[in-house]
Amino acid sequence: MEVYLDNSATTRCYPEVGELMYKVMCKDYGNPSSMHRKGIEAEHYIRNAKERIAKILKVNTKELFFTSGGTESDNLALIGAARANRRAGNHLITSSIEHPAILNTMRHLEEEEGFRVTYLPVDANGQIKLDALREALCEDTILVSVMYVNNEVGSVQPIEEAAQIVKKYNPKILFHSDAVQGFGKYHIYPKRIGIDMLSASGHKIHGPKGIGFLYVSEKVKVVPIIYGGEQQKNIRSGTENVPGIAGLGLASEMIYKDLNIKVALMRELKTHFLEGLQKLDNTTVHGYTDERSAPHIISVGIAGVRSEVLLHALEEKGIYVSSGSACASNHPAISGVLKGIGTPKEYLDATLRFSMSEFTTKEEIDYTLETLYNCVPMLRKYTRH
């Protein structure tokens, strides 16, 4: 049996998405900037994708910009907004457990462009401390960025409450959320909850890799970080990735169809998996296990076995998981997220992330549990103490 439980790293494309992209690449392959019929056909795919996503988010199509993925969306939001609004202040706020696309961009703004950045602490379950956010806000604050769902431990951030705190302090402060792990799992309405900018990625929602979008409220000013032919209202130049955009639009529509049913099924499987893990001694689940945690992510510390060793032991049995985030690199390192939530030393290098999708089955979860029951005691015998 082959079991893919690394859906937070990437997902399998919907077959319909692959078919649509093939059609766009091989039949309707025009450049959307061309004025002839082929170009107009290509432009139609872009407009259709925007309409699909705008309907899901309840925003205007002109507020959506397509990028190469979540990382570029985050860079455009942070760098583009920070530079555009610098006259109002130079203070930025984010959490200490953000994705590297946020943390490394913030460090660049701090070290190379002279911005001051506050990194908010989180509690033991991986949620930001709202009191710390209140204390961090000041006259010079121009941007706050907090992820919707943590990609490693699955903690869901109190985004609405955080946005309210920010807007109450100063309505002009921009609020951005990296929703790469939240889009496709939650109904997110940026205008309703005070999100000014929101990032999402195609390959986390059964769409293609190399495509994402950034929602930017029409009231928000950002400057481009890529220059060229002035496509997408000069915010993101470059010939649009029409096959990717078409695939992203369709995948977005498909994942949100019967979303509540899909999420409920994933939560059932997650509960079943967590109950099964209780049979393994010296294990811990990082973060919340209830509704305050994402339905698809389970971060498990298994003392006495290095995560890399267990990952490959599971791989030999056809089970694919991750040792933390696969979005940084394939070089193992101690997770900053686990450090941030105060994980005990014995679990820092002994944690695996299991992440499901709507295609995950109970049989796959049972097979994974059975494999863990067999592998872990054996591997612990050979661990150096």
Buried (B, 14 or more C-beta within 10 A) or exposed (E): EEBBBBBBBBBEBBEBBBEBBEBBEEEBEBBBEBEEEBBEBBBBBBBBBBBBBBEBBEBEBEBBBBBBBBBBBBBBBBBBBBBBBBEBBBBBBBBBBBBBBBBBBBEBBBEEEEBBBBBBBBEEBBBBBBEBBEEBBEEEBBBBBBBBBBBBBBBBBBBEBBBBBBBEBBEEBBBBBBBBBBBBBBBBEBBEBBBBBBBBBBBBBBBBBBBBBBBBBEEBEBBBBBEEEEBBEEBBBBEBBBBBBBBBBBBBBBBBEEBEEBBEBBBEBBEBBEEBBEEBEBBBBBBBBEEBBBBBBBBBBBBBBBBEBBBEBBEEBBBBBBBBBBBBEEEEEEBBBBEBBEBEEEBBBBBBBBBBBBEBEEEBBBBBBEBBEEBBEEBBEEEEE
